[in-house]
Amino acid sequence: EEFLSLVKHSGVALADHTEDIVPADRLLYELRDVTATVDSLSLIVASIMSKKLAGGAKGIVIDVKTGAGAFLPKLADSRKLAELLVSIGTHLDRKVSALITDMSQPLGYMVGNALEVKEAIATLKGEGPQDLKDLCCELGAELLLFSGKESARNAAIETLRGLLHNGSALKKFKEMVKNQGGDLSIIDDPLRLPTAATRAEILASHSGTLVGVDALAVGRAANLLGAGRFVKQGTIDPAVGVELLHKVGDHVQADEPLAVLHVNDATNLKQARALVKEAYEIGEGPITPRPLVIERITED
């Protein structure tokens, strides 16, 4: 009720699903875990769509990742998942679309909790990384089309770009944070977010063009530093993670910094360092990065 009230009042709210929403999902996941069916596409679709449908939304946009850092790395599997999600939602009288987007390299430059929050705030100010801004506008355009506020996709994207750059997106974000009891001062001064005690640079072994940045390896490195859990009871350090300085297509010089590790506990630093160094593939250029939006799946 509180969530719906917030949405009606200001048009936006964030919420996690509770025990009252699709309560069987957790039990089914536990069964999948012990029966080696976590990867079952049908059960994945059921888990995703049950929560989307229970939330009551009439329009649903789903970002389906593909590539090394995705749950389903193969494009064919990602496409099948997207098609099933769209088909089920459409048959239940929802407007549904899915964008298959690239996760062969990390989105943006930050991997880690506070680091990603800082990047998100910068993006809402129109200052964030281009790929993150582009993805926000691509996904948001789908919702504008569903709402009828725009009839052409390119026009919808340009409308959203304007909102990022004229301050409207940031203003709405502040409104949402205030409504949900958050600390607005952090938005104005992101440096108040947790900061790691030390930093460690990863240097390029030789000059060349970056032809790959393995998103899965970077994610594992961030987890080793404490940005994620390896077990359910584990603790998360909000300050740590990986800051990328270069992306696919960039030219780098030997010994130039490629990334920075934000570290509080150096226990796994050596292993994390090796993972990030190996994640960067330096070759001969030039190279064209993979498209951010690979496919758009609708029922039409």
LINGIHU-V244682 format. One line per field, one symbol per residue. ss: DSSP state (H for helix, E for strand, C for the rest). phi: phi as a letter, one per 40 degrees, with the letter a starting at -180 (. if undefined). Layout:
ss=???
phi=???
//
This chain:
ss=CHHHHHHHHHCCCCCCCCCCCCCHHHHHHHHHHHCCCCCCHHHHHHHHHHHHHHCCCCEEEEEEEECCCCCCCCHHHHHHHHHHHHHHHHHCCCEEEEEEEECCCCCCCEECHHHHHHHHHHHHCCCCCHHHHHHHHHHHHHHHHHHCCCCCHHHHHHHHHHHHHCCHHHHHHHHHHHHCCCCHHHHHCHHHCCCCCEEEEEECCCCEEEEEECHHHHHHHHHHHCCCCCCCCCCCCCCCEEEECCCCCCEECCCCEEEEEEECCHHHHHHHHHHHHHHEEEECCCCCCCCCEEEEECCC
phi=.cdccccccbgaabaccbccbfccccccccccccbfbdcccccccccccccccccgccbbbbcbcahdcccbccdccccccccccccccccbgbcbbbbcbcbcbdcgbbbicccccdcccccccgbccccccccdcccccccccccgcbbbccccccdcdcccccgccccccccccccbgcccccccbccccdbccbbbcbbccacibcbabcccccccccccchcabcbdccbbccccibbcbabdhccbbdgcccabccbbbcdbcdccdcccccccbbbcbcbcccdcccabbbcc
//
